[in-house]
Amino acid sequence: MRPLITPTPRAVGSGRAAPGLLLALLAGAAALRLWDLGGGPDPLDVDEGYTGLDALRLLRGGWTVYFAANNGAEPLYVYLAALTTALLGPSALALRLPAALAGTAAVLATFLLVRVAFRAGAAPPLAENASALALLTALLQTLSLWHLHLSRDASRVGLLPLLATLGCWLLWEGLRRPRAGAGWFAGAGFCFGLALYTYLPARLLPLLVAALLAHLALSRRAWLAVRWPGLLLTAGVASLVAAPLAAYYLTHGSAFLFRVEMVSLLNPWVHGGDPLGLLARNLVGTVGMFAVQGDLDAQYNVSGQPVFPLPLALLFVLGLGVAAWRLREPACAFFLLWLGLLLLPGVLSANSPHFARQAGILPAVYVFPALGAWQCWRWVQRRAPAALPRSWLAGGGLALLVGSGLTAVADYFGRPAAPGPTLLARLATLPPAAEVYVAGSEETATVGSYLSGLDGRLRFTQGFHSLLLPRDPANTLYLVEREWWWLTAEQLLWARYDLVPLPAPPGLERFRVLRLAPRPGPEPWAPLPPVGWAVGARLVGYGLPPEARPGEVVGVTLRWRVEAPAPDDPGQDYTFAVALVDARGEEVARRDWLGHPTAAWRAGDEVVSWFDLCLPPALPPGPLQATVALYSRADFVTRPLLDAAGVPQGMALRFGTLQVAGPPQQPPCGARIHPALPP
């Protein structure tokens, strides 16, 4: 039987110097990822805010295998963030620490994987240089702007490269030890199963493993007879580890598909009637991301920088050629398959490049410039003048690679630090008040709620949609962020209170600071029947204009109260569905949102939420009624309405009447995918 590998001489770089070089590399990776982690140039973003809120919910006892808020999230990073938050308290450092540690560990995992893959699955002379190739790949990952940025962001995305790399390393180790590899195979299955708890592209890892095994079955035909028990062990352990998440998906099928469908190339909202054109643009963007322009989203990149600076991009292309030329060698085929498969989540979605959806190509993407550098070194050894010291050439080449990488590090840390002090420190400079209400952007609301620990006198809402009514207006300060919606927010407050503006302290200039004085008179909202939902929300009143024109935006206002809230369940994501229906009961406009997430509910909270609904420009004249229902985006099941005695009252409440009349508004309004976006 032909063995999987051919024993090779001691590899270049695998002598006494290799452990020291690896330790130095890991120390550098840790320093770059941990330096000023609680500050630095990136403020906490909205996704990190949701992660922090989920961590707090977990610490309150909300155990779940899937967090439904913010379009859904696999749970592993939240559990790690909950641990660091419990140890360090709510802070940027606590929230980002798991990502930084995972990013550092991923560098070590990359070294281990590349070394064993090329030792076991490549022919000489490449196999003889596996350790040197592994060190160079790990160096490129250490200095990569993409991986550095990912390692300093409190996102589940960064766990995927670590667990995928560990799983593949353990699998290769098991394959090269067929008669004593049970532990390696079991460890690989554990990592692959755990990877499914990180980020959606992990679902492609079984395809990667299957592709590797297919290649090995063709190139090493006799090895299956010895290795199939270990591979079955890998599959069995992975299935056991993934079973709790799979069980959740079986009862919440929409959670399994929702995010995929939301950004899919086949979604009409995404392709705008031109799926093939979008696919072509995504292919061009994917090819260009390596050397021309990367992800433009500041959450995942800096100024649209490509994956590689020009010298490394040239080596990347050369390395692709080397790997393609050696396609019959399992290691080269494996990394090419990895690169191609894990690029697909970006190519087949709303836009590419997308450094989150395509983060699955890490660390495989760094193997190719390392291969290119190895090939250049072979040419130099053969063709450079004998009088020229090879150590000088090697040092010069290494300096070029390190210098190219350090430009990426400079791009990241060369930006000004995020504005400080933190929002909470600035809010502490406000005049004394029993409670401070902050109607902010989605980012302000989520990040502020996490940093405040969801406790104390600070209350945050997503002000573009919902406002908390103060319990004691005379002893309250109200802050409204100066976003595109701030006038609407103040008009809703003004309907019930006189507003007294106060000077904004330094650092809070982007907010309007208000004192509220209750205005005598009737309530500005028409009453609703005393119905609600078992989760703890009960309707109080509504606002609806008497008439509107086709093509016009109609504002529907709901006033609701939190009464005896049910225990918080982070596995659910409740949202109102407010619609306008015609005389036949058919929806003509709809908006879904909650604005005051259940994690922040307190018994007695009163909330005013508004919903901007766009009437179709061709809508015929006639009366419309408003409806409201409540469902969870974890399962998309509408919850029944209950009266005060808990008796079901149907699935939705109709209320009010709006008359459509007059010529269509020009230009007509346009539907918004997200309520936080301006009209």
N, C-alpha and C positions, 0 to 999 in steps of 0.2 A: 504494500500500500504506500502511495506517495504521501509523505507528511505535508502538513499545511505549510511549514516553513523549512527552509534549508539553513542549518547552522552556519553562521557567518563569523568572520574574525571580529575581534573587539572593535567596536565602532569608533570612528573619529569623534572626539568629544565625550566619550563615555568613561574616560579615565578618572584620575583623582580630581581633576579640576571641575568635572561636571556637577557634583553635588554643591560645591561652593558657588559656582555660577548660578545654579538653580535657586539656591537660597538668596543670593543677591537679587536675582530677578523677582522673587516673591516679595522680598522686602521693599523693592521699588514699587511693585504693583500695589502693595498694601498702603504705602505712603501716598501714592497718587489718589487712591480711592478713599482714604480716610482723612486726608488733610482738609481741615475746616469743613467737615461734612455737615455740621449744623448751620453753616453760613454759606460761604462760597458765592459763585455768580448766579446760581439758579434759585429763585424763590420756590416755595412749595406751590405746586400746581393743583388743578381741580381733581385730577385722578389721584394724586397723593392725598388730597383731603378726604376723598371717599374711602381710600384705604385706611387712613387714620380713624375715621368714624367707624368703619367695620371692626377695627381692632378694639376700640372702646366698647362696642356692642358685644364683642366676644368676651371681654373682661367682665362684663355685666352678666354673663351667663348665657349669651345667645349663641350656643354651639350649633354649627351647621357645616355641611360639606360644600356649600355653594352660597356665595354672597350675591344677592339679586340686584342690589342697588347699582346705579351707574352702568346700566346695560348688562350687568352680570359679571362676576369674577370668580375664578377658581380660588380655593381657599388657602393654599400653602403660605403665600407671602403674608396674608393677614394674620395667620397664627404666629409666624415669626415676629411680625411687627407688634402683635399684642404682647409677646414675651418681652421685647425690648422696651415697649411703652410701660409695662408693669415695673420693670427694673429702673428705668430712667425718668419716667414721667412723660407726658405728652410733649414732644419737641421734634424739631426737624432731625436732630441727631438720632433720636430713638426710632423714628419712622424710616430713616434711610440706612441705618446700620446694617440690617440684614442684606440689603443690596450690595453694600460695599464689601462685606465679608464674602458673599457669594461670588462677587466679581474677582476677588483675590483668589479664592479657591478654584475658580474656573481656569485661572492661568496654570495652576499646578495640574489640574485635570487635563488640560490641553497638552502639556508636556508628556504626561503619562500615555495619553491616547496616541499621539503622533509617533512616539517612540515605539510602542508595541505594534502599531499598525504597519509601520514601514519595516520593522524587524521581521514581523511575521508574514507580511503580505507584499513584499517587494523583492526584486532580484538585486544581486550585486550589480553595480557598486552602491546603489541607493540604500540597500539594507545596511550596508556597512557604515553608513553615515546617519543612521536613524536618530541617534542621540543629538548630534549636532543640528539636524533638521528640526527636532523637537524643541531644542533650546531657542532656535531662531524663530519658530512659529510662536512660541510663548512670549518671546520678546516683542514681536509685532503686535500681539494681542495686548500686552501690557501698555504699549504706547499708542494704541488705537484710540482715536477720538470717539468713535462709535461705542466701543466697549467701555471706555472711561465714563462717558456720559450715562450709559445704561447702568453702570455700577454705582452711580451717585444719584439715582432716581428711585424713589420708593414705589417700585412697580414690580408686579409679578413677572413681567417679561424677562427680567434679568436672571430668574431662577432656571428658565428653560435651557440656556446654553450650558449651565453647570450640570444639570441632571442628565441632559442628553449626552454630554461629553463623558461623564462618569459611567453612564450605562454602556456606551460604546466601548470605553476602555475595558471595563470588566468583561464585556462580551468577547473582545479580542483576546484577553488574557485566558478566558475559558477555552476559546477555540485552539489556542496554542498549547493547552494542557488538557487534552481530551480525556485522559484517564485519571486526572486528579483535579478536575476543574469544577466540581459541584458548587463550591462556595462562590467561585467567580460567576457562574451562570445564575445562581440565585441572587447575587448582588446586582447583576445586570437587570434581572427582572424587577427587583425592588426599585431601582432608579428609573427604569422605563415606566413602571406603574405610577411612581411618585411624580414623574414629569407631567402626567395628565392633570395634576392638581396645580399646574403653574399657568400655562397659557395655551390658547387654542392650537397653534401650529404643532404642539406635541402630539396631536392626533395623527400626524404624518410619520412619526417615528417607526411604527410597525412596518410601514411601506419601505422605509430606509433599511431596516433590518432584513426584510424579505428580499430586497434587491441585492444586498450584500450576500445573503445566503444563496441566492440564485447564481450570482457570479461565481462564488466558491464551488457550487455544485458543478458548474461547467469547467472551471479551471482546476479543480481539485476533486475529481469525481469520486474517489474512494473514501473521502473523509466522512461522509454522512453516516456510514455504518457505525462509526465510533462516537460521533458527536450528537446524534439525535436525542439521546436521553437528557443531555445537558440543555439542549435547546427547548425541549418540552418543559424542563424545570424553569427556564427563563420565562416562557409563556405562562406557566402556571402561577409563578410568584407575581408576575406583572398583573395577571387577572385578579388575584386575591387582593393586591394593594389597591387596584382601581375599582374594586367591587362597590365600596360605599358611594363613590361618585356615580358609578353606573346605575346603582339603584335609585339615586336621586333623579338622574335623567330619565329613567323609565317612568317615574311618576310626574315628571315635569319636562315632558318632551320638548316643549317650546324653548326651554332654557338651553337645550342642546343645540338647537338650530338658530335661535333668534339672532345672535350676533353675526353668524355666518351669513344669514339672509340679509341682514341689515346693510352689510358692506359689500355684498356679492356683486360681481360684474353683471349678473342676470337681473338684478333689482332695477326696475324702471326708474326709481328715484335716483339711482346711482348712475346708470348709463345714459339717461336723458334721451332715450330713443335711438342711441347709436352704440350698441355693445361692441361691435367690431372695431369701431373707431377708438373706443376706450381701451380695448385690448391692445390695439396697435400702439397707442400712446404709452400704455403701461410697459410694453416690451421695450420701447425706446428708452423710457425712464429707467427701467431696470438695468439695461446695458450701460446707460450713462452714469448710473449711480456710483460706479467703481472709479471713475476718473474725471467726470464732468460736473455733475451736480447731484448731491444727495438729497435726503429728506429736508423739506423746507420748514417742517414743524419744529419750532424751538424747544418743544418738550423732549425731542429725541436727537437733536443735532444743533450745531452752531453755524448759523449763517449759510445753511445749505451746502456745507462742505461735503465733497465726495468721500467715499470710503477710504481711498488712498490718495496721498499726494502723488505727483507725477512720477517720481522715480519708482515708488512702490507699485504704482499702477502698471508701469512697463514690465516690472518683474512679475506682477500678477498675470498679465497676458502671456508672458513667456512660460510661467509655471503651468497655466492651463494647457499650453502646447505640450509641455513635458508630460503632464498627466495623461493627455489624450494619446500621445505616442506610446505610453506605457499602459494603455487601457487594459491589457490582458493581465496586468498585475493587480491583485485584489485591493491593495491599499490605494492605488491611484484611482481605480474605478469607484471605490467607496467614497472618497472625498468629492469626486465629480458628481456622483449620485446625490450626495448630501447637499451640495451646492444647488443643484438643479431642483430637487424636490422641495427644499425649504425656501426657495425663492417664490414658489407658486402662491402662497397666501397673499403676497403683494400683487403679483401679476394678475390674479383672478379677482381682485377686489377693487375698491373705489379709486385707489390711486397707487402708483408705484413710481419712485421708491417710497417705502414706508418702513422706517427703521425699527418699528415695533413688530409689525406683522412678519417682517423678514429677518428678525433677530435670530431665528432658528438656524441661519447659515453660519452663525458663530459657533465654534472657532474654525470651521472648515475653510472659510474664506481666507484665513491667514496662512493656510498651508501652501497656497499657490505662489505668493511672492517668495516664500521660503524655498520652494522648489525652483523658482526662477533664479534666485540667488545661488543656489547650489549648482545649477547648470552653468551659470556665469563663472563660478569658481573653477569648475572643471575645464572650461575653455581657457581661463587664465593660466591654470597649471600647465596646460599643454602648449600654449602659444606665447606666453610672456617670455621675454629674454631671460636666459638662465642667470645672468648677473643681477637681476632685480630680485631682492629678497622677497620670498613669498609672504613672510610675516608682515612686511610693509603693505603688500597688496591686500592681505586679509584685513589688516587694521584699517586701511583706507575704505575698503568696501563696507566694513562694519560701521565705521564712522558715518558713512553716507546713509546707511539704513537707520541708524540711531538718530541722526540729525533730521531725517525726514519724519520720523516718529515724534521727535521732540517739538516739531512745528505744530503738530496736532495738540500736544499738551499745552503749548503756549496759546493756541487758539482757545482752548477751554479756560485756562486759568487767567488768561490775559484780559478777560472781560471784567468790567467793574463788578464789585460785590453787590448782591441783591440789597435793595434799600433796607436799611435798618434804622432804628430798632424794630422789633417785630410789631405787628398790628396790636397785639395784646398790650405791649409796653406803651404804645401810643395811646390806646384807649384808657390806660391808667392815669393819663394826664388830664382827663376830662373833669369838669366840675363834679362835686359829689352828687350821687343819685342812687336810689335804692336799686334800680335796674337800668341797664343800658341795652337798648334794642338796636340791632344793626341790620338794615335791609340792604344786602349787598349782592354782588354778582354770585354766580354759582361757586366760583373759586373762593371768594371771600367768605361765603357762608360755610362751605365745607371745611376749609382750612381753619377758619376761626373757631368753628364748633369743636374740631379736634384739639386745637391748642388750648382751648378753655376747659377741656375735659367734659364738655356737656353739662357743666355744673356752674353754680355761682350766679352772679347777677348779670352776666353777659348772655344775651339771647340773639342768635343769628337766624335769619331767614333768607331764602333766595328771592331777593326783592323784586326781580323782574316778573315775579308771579304771585308772591304771597307776602302778606304783612301780618305780624303778630300785633294784636290790640293790647295795649299795656293794661296791667291789672290795677296799677295806681298811677294814673297819668301825671298827677301833681309832683310825684317823686321819680319821674322817668326822664331819661334822655333818649332821643331817637335820632339815629344816624341813617341817612339815605345816601347811598353811593351815587356819584354823578355819572351814571351811565345813561344810555339812550332812553331808558324807561323811567327816569327819576321823577319827571313831571307827573306821570300817571300815578306813581306811588304817593306823591305828596297830595294829589287831588283826592285820592281815597282817604288819606288821613284827614284832609281838610273837611271832608264830608261830615266828620264827627267832632273834630277838634279845631281850635284856633292854634295856629303854628307860630311859634316865636323863635326866629333864627338866632343862633348864638355864634360867636366867632369860633372857627375851627382851630384847635391847637396845632402847633407845628407837626407836620407829618400826616395830618388828617385832612389836608386841603381837598382831597378828592371826595370828601363827604360833606353833605349838608347836616349840620348839628342843630337839632330842634328841641324846644320844650313844647309840651302839649298841654292845652287847657281845654277841658270838656266844654262843649257848646250846648246850652239848654235847647230842648226841642225834641221832636220825634226822631226815632232811628231812621237813618237814610236808606235802610234796606227793607224791602217788603218781606213779610214773614213767610216761612216755609213750614209745612207740617212737621211735627216732632218725630222725625224718622232718622235713622242712622245705620251704622254697620257694627258688627260685633267687634271689630278691631278697636273701636273706641271713638270714632268720629260721628258727630251728630250735627245735622243741618240746622241752621238758625234762620237765615234770610238770603235774599238775592237782590241783584240789580240787573235790569235789562232795559235798554232804550225802547221807546214805543214803536219806532219805525226806522227803517234803513233802506238804502238803495242797493240794487245788485252791484257786485264788485266792490262793496264797501266792507271795512273791518268793523265787526260788531263786538263790543266788549260785554261779556257776561261776568257778573261778579257773584261769588258765593261767600257767605259768611257761615263759618262752621266752628264747632266747639269740640274740644277733647274731653270726653267723659269716661272715667274708669277705663283707661287704655289697657288693652290686652298686653301680656308680656311681649316685649320686643322680639321679633323673629327676623334675623337678618337673612334668612332664606327666602323671604318675601320682599317684594318691592311694590307697595301699594300706590296707586295713582288714580286720580279722578279722570273720568271720561265725560267731558261736557260737549254737548252737540246741539245743533238746531235741526228740527225735523219739520217736514211739511205736513199737510193734512192727511196724507197717506201713511205717515209714520216713517218716511224715508229720510235718512240723514242728508243734509245739504252742506253742512260744515261741522268740523269737530276739532277739538284740542284736548290732549291728554297731558296732565302734569299734576304734581302734588304741591311742591314748593316748600313744604314744612315736613321733612321726612320723619317717619315714626320714631327713629332713634332720638330725636330731639323733643318728642312730645312730653308734656307735663299735664297732669289732670287740671282742668280749668283753663287751659290755653284757648283763646279765641283768635281765629284766623280769618282774614279776608283774602281770598284768592281771586284773581281775575284771569279770564281766558279770552284772548283775541281770536275771533273766528272770521275767516274770510268768506264772504258770500260769493258764489259763482257769478260772473258777469252776465250770464244768460239766464239767471234765475227768474222765473215768471212772477208776477205780482201775486200776493196772497199772504195769509197769516203763517207764521212759524211759531213753534213752541221750543223752549229749551228743555233739555234732559240732562240728568247727572247719574252716573253709575260709578262704582268703585271696583277695580280689579287689581290683580297682582301681575306684574310683568315676569314673574317667575313661572307662572303656569297659564296666564292669560284667561283665568277663570273669573267671571264676574261674581262678586259677593252679593248675597241677597240683602235688600233693605229690611230693616226691622223697626217696628214701632217701639214706644216706650216700654211695653210689656214683653218685648222680644218676639213678637209675632211677625212672621215674614210678610212683607208688603210688596212683593215683586222684585225685579232686578234693577229697575231704574225709576227715577221720579221725574215726571213732567211738571213744568211750572212756567208761568208767565206767557205772554203773547207779544210777538213782534210782527209788525206789518211791513211787508216788502212792497215798496211803491216807488215810482219815479224812474227817470232814465238811469242807465248804468253809470257808475262812477268811472271817470276817465283820468288817468289810466286805472285799470282795476287793480285790486290788491293781489298779492301773490302769497301762496301757501308757504309756511315755514316748516322745515323739517324739525327744528328744535325751538322751543319757545323762548330760549335765551337769546336767539338771534334777532337782530333788529328787523323791522318790517321793510 
